[in-house]
Amino acid sequence: MGIRRKSLLLRERAAIQVMREGYVINVENLTKKFGDFTAVDHISFKVKKGEIFGFLGANGAGKTTAIRMLCGLHRPSSGSGTVAGFDIFTQQEDIKRHIGYMSQKFSLYNDLKVWENIRLFAGIYGVEERKIGKKTDEMLARLGFMSEKNTLVGELPLGWKQKLAFSVAIFHEPEIVFLDEPTGGVDPLTRRQFWELIYEAVNRGITVFVTTHYMDEAEYCNRVSMMVDGRIEMLDSPKNLRDHFGVETMEDVFTRIARKATRNED
């Protein structure tokens, strides 16, 4: 057996074992370099199935680059890892089919109607044609959006767009959904409603991997990772992190950790 083939088999066996242990993300010494610049520097962590995992850090910490590797959009420079049981080096297309993704900057097409956006992304995610119509109506009814089915997305309030974008991202019932600053710019009430949707998704078995700059939202996570200059500085539950620093809020924790940063671009 060739060395490359043997290496692939070992990775596949390791991925199967990780999934059996209940972890849907497992990375070891994950690193990404751009020339001489190390954006992500040997990070290691695991995420359990059904967990809400917060991925926090100041600007330039390396969060976006790390997420792109986990989503199969960047090939790592070194390290190892699996997402939903698939290898981040060799099975990037499989990863993309088993995850959902929502970005603050782009998630929906403003010049398409609500139902058209849903149908478009359902097709991209590989949902069976015969199921799309029924699932669309069920989703819109659950959100209270049925009357807006034919409305252009660009005409919806921002909070509605965010809730719709999240629901579209999990339309195909992925094992993991990645949320990159999902509640940026919306009012506190809408943010609370958005998190209710997250809890509903978790109750259906979907794992949530979220970045946010609202530290009160970090309190809603089961565990929180804090990145500084490409490395994971600390990883624990919000309570344990607060206790470690002897502070009352996650805002205080973030301030203690983020002030160590020396770079400001991701």
N, C-alpha and C positions, 0 to 999 in steps of 0.2 A: 504494500500500500504506500502511495506517495506521501510525502510530508504534508503537502497542501490538503490532500484528501483526509488524512488522519486528523489534521487540525480542524477541518470543518466538522468532522464527526464528533470530536471532543466538544466543540462549541455547541452543537445541536443537543448532545446529551446533557451538557451543563444547563442549557436553556430549558429543557424538559424538567430537570430537577428543580430549577428555580420556580417554574410554574406550579409544580406539585407542592412546593413549600408555601404557595399563596402569594408570591411576589409577581407583579406584572411589569415592573421595571427593575433592572439590576445592572449597575455599571461599576466597573472597577478601573481606577486610574485613567478615566476618560480624559483625553487631551486633544486640543485643537490648536494648531499653530498656523499663523499666516506669516510666512517668511520667518523673521526673527522674533515676531510678536506672539506670545503665548496667550491666547484669548481665554482658554479653559485649561486649567493646570492640574491634571491628575485628580479628578474628583471621583469619589466612590460613594454610592448610596443604593438603597433598595426601597421600593414603594410597594406596599401591600395592596392586594385586591380590595376594592371598596373604600380605599383611604382617600381623604382630602389632604393632598400634599402641597404645602406652600413653598414656593421657590423664590426667595427674596434676595435683594441686594441693591446697592446704589447703582446709579448709571455707571457703566463701565465694568461692572462686576463679572460679566460673562454669561448672564442669564440667557440672553437671546441666542447666542451661539450654542450654548448647551442644549436649549430646546430644539434648535434646528437639527442638531445631531440626533436627538431622541426621536424626532419626527421623520427621519430619513432624508432630510434636505441637505445636510452637510456630512461628508465622510470624515470620521475622526482621524486625527494624525496617529494616535496610538491609544492603547487601552483595550477594553473589551466591554461588551454590554448586550443586553437583550431588552426589547420592548414588546410586550404581548407575546413573548416566547420567540421572537424573531431577532436574528443577529443584526446589529446596527451597521456592520461592515458589509455583509453579503446579502441581506434580505430587506433592503430598504423599501422596495415596492410592496412587499408583504406588510411591512409596518404601516405604510400609508393607508392600506385597505382596512386596517384593524383599529385605527384611531380616529378621533375627531379633533378638529382644531378651530379655535376661534381667536381672532386677533382684534384688538381695539381699532386698528387702522383700516383693516379690510376684511369683511366677512360676507357681505351681501352686495348684490348689484342694485344700485339705486334706481336705474332706469327699467328694471323689470318689476312686474307685479309680485305680490307676496307669494301667490301660488306658483308663479313661474320660477322664483328663486328656489322654493322648496323642491320642485320637480327637477330643476337643473342639478342641484347638489345631490339629490337622491340618486340621480343617474350616475354622477361622478363617483359616489360611494358604492355603487353596484347594487342598489336596492332593486328587487324584482319589479318589473313594470306593472304587473297585476296588483301589487301591494301598495304602490305609491299613492293612488287616489284615496283609498280608505285611510291610510296612515296620515295623509295630509289633513283630512277632515278631522280625524281624532286629535291631532296635534293642535290645530287651530281652535277646536272646541275647548281643549284643556287650557289654552292660553287666553280664551275669551276674544280671539281675533277673527272669528268666523265672518263678521261683518266687514272685515278689512281684506278679505281674500283677494279681491281684485284691485286693491290699492297699490299704487307704485310705492316701493319701499322707501324711496327718497322723500315721500310725503309723510312718513311716520315720525312720531316723536323719537328722540334718541333712545329713551328708555325702552320703548317698544321694539326698536331695531335690535337692541342688545339682547332682549329676551328671545326675539325671533331667531337671531343669529345663533344663540346657544342651542335652541331647540333644533335648528337645522344641523348643527354640528354633531348632535347625538341622534339624529333621525334614524341612522342605520344601526343603532344600539352598539356602539363600539365598546371595546374593553376599557379604553382609556380616552379621556378627552383632555386636550391641552388648552388652557385658557390663558392668553397673554394680555394682561391688564384689561380684563373683560368689562369692568365697571367704570372705566375712566370717563369723567365728565358728566356722570348721571347723578341725580339728587339722592340723598340718603334713603328715602322711602323706596325708590326704585332699586337701589342697591340691596336693600333687605329682601325685596321681592325676588330679585335675581338669585340671591343665595338660597331662597326657598326652592327655586328650580334646581339648584345644585344638589341640595339635600334629597330632593325627589329622585334625581339621577343616581345618586349614591345608593339610595334604597333599592334601586333596580339593578345594582351590582356594577355600575360604571365607576371606574376610578377617576378621580379629578386631580389634575396636576395644574396648579394655578400660580401665576405671578400677579402681584398687586403692589401698589404703592400706598394703599390704605392699610395702616397697621391694625386698625380695628378688625379688618377682614382676616388678618393673620390669626386672630383669636378663634376664628371659625374652623381652622385647619386642625387635623389630628396631629400632624407634625410639621415643623417648619425648618427649612434649610436656609442658612444665611451665607451668601457668597461675598467674598471680598477679593478683588483683584484676581479673579479667575479660580480661586480656591474656595472650598466650603469651610468657612470658619467655625460654624457650629450647626448642629442638627439635633433637634429634640422637640418635645411637645411645647406649646406656648407656656404652659404652667412651669415646666422645668426650666425653660429659658428665663422666665421672670424670676424664679427662685434663685437661679444661678447668679444673677446679677443683683439680686435683692431690690428689684424695682417693681412698680405696680402695673405698668403697661408694656405692650409690645413696641410701642413707639420709643420708650426708654431703652429697651433691648436693642432695637435697630440703631438708635443713636450711638450706643456704646460700641457696637460692632462696626457700623459703617464709617465711623471716624478714622478707622485704620486704613481706609482706602487711599491709594496714591494715584489712581488713574480715573478718568471721567468719561471715557468713551468705550462702548461695547464693540 
